[in-house]
Amino acid sequence: MITRREFMKDMALASAVSTLGYARELLAAEPAPETTRIRIVRSPAICFAPLYVAEELLHAEGFTDVQYVKGDGGLNDDKMIANGDADLMAGFAGRHILALDAGNPIVVLAGMHPGCYELFATQGIRSIRDLKGKQVAVTQLTSGRHILLAVMAVNVGLDPRKDIRWVTDPAQKSIQLFSEGKIDGFMSFPPENLELRAKKVGHVLVNTTLERPWSQYFCCMVASNREFVRKHPVAAKRALRALLKANEICTSEPGRAGKLLVDKGYTTNIDHAVQTIKDLPYNKWYDYDAADTLRYYALRMHEAGMIKSNPQKIVAQGADWRFVNQLKKELKA
C-alpha cells in the first residue's frame, strides 16, 4: 500500500519523464548515480530558474535527497563549491574565472544562458566610452556586475582600474542615487531592469541579451566541485541533464516556471519572474560553445589585470565538457 501523497509524487515524476522527453530506456541503460544526494547552491537570482525547475527532474534521475543550500549570489557561492559545501551551482562566467584563477577546485560543466544584465545610464551618456570618469554602480567589486562592466570597458579601450569611478553601495541605494541623477550609470540585474524601465529612469545603454558581443556568450554557467565530478561522473551527468531539461521548460513554459519560483518562495513577484524567464534564451545551451565564453572573458579579464592566468590555462584546468557534449547528442530531437 502507498499513501496518496506518494502516489501523486510518483505520478508527477512519471509525467516529468514523459513530457520532458526522457527516454526510459536511456535512463535504465545508464548506471545509477554514485550518490543519491545532490546539493545545489540556492541564489536569489531569478535567472537561475532552471536550478529550481529541475528539482523533480533530479528525483527522476535517481537523486532521492535534493538539497538547496543558501548562497549569496556572489563569490561565496563559488567558495561553497570549492570547499565541498555544495555540489552544483550556476553563476556568472567571470566569477567562475576569478575562482579558477585563485586556484579553487571548481570545474565548469556547461553554459546555462546568455543575457541577464542591462547597463542603464543617464541621458547624456550614449556609449561605453562616455563612461570615462563617470560614476557607475556595481554593488561590490568582483561582483558579476563589476566584472562585466570592466570587460566592457576593456573592449572599447578603457582601463577599468582608473577610467571608471566605481560605486559599491547596495543595489536599492544605488537605484535611488541613479534615479536622483547623483550617479551616471547602474549595472542592473533582474528584476531591477524591469523596475527601472517601468519608472522610465535613465535609458538602456547595453542589453546583454540582445547586443553583441555579449549576446554571443553565456552569462551564467553551471559549475561543480572538481572532486565531486571525479568521484561521481554518472551523478554529475545525470544532474546536468536535469538542469538542461529544465532549461527547455523555461523556454517553452515560462509561466509554469515563474509560478514554481513564486510557489516555492524563491521570489515574490510572478510578473517579474515570468518576464525575466521569457526574456532569457535558455535554449542557447545547445547552440553555443561554452569554451568560447571562458576564453573570451578570461582574455578580457587578463587584459584588465583582474586575473593572472591566460585563457588557455583557465579552459584546460577549469572546464570539463564531456557531459554537455554527450547530452547535446542524446537530447537532440
Secondary structure, DSSP 8 states (H G I E B T S, - for coil): ---HHHHHHHHHHHHHHHHTT--HHHHHHS---S-SEEEEEE-S-GGGHHHHHTHHHHHHTT-SEEEEEE--SSHHHHHHHHTTS-SEEEEEHHHHHHHHHTT--EEEEEEEES---EEEE-TT--SGGGGTT-EEE-SSTTSHHHHHHHHHHHHTT--TTTSSEEE-S-HHHHHHHHHTTSSSEEEE-TTHHHHHHHHT-SEEEEETTTSTTGGGS-SEEEEEEHHHHHH-HHHHHHHHHHHHHHHHHHHH-HHHHHHHHHHTTS-S-HHHHHHHHHHS-GGGGTTS-HHHHHHHHHHHHHHTTS-SS-HHHHHHHHB--HHHHHHHHHT--
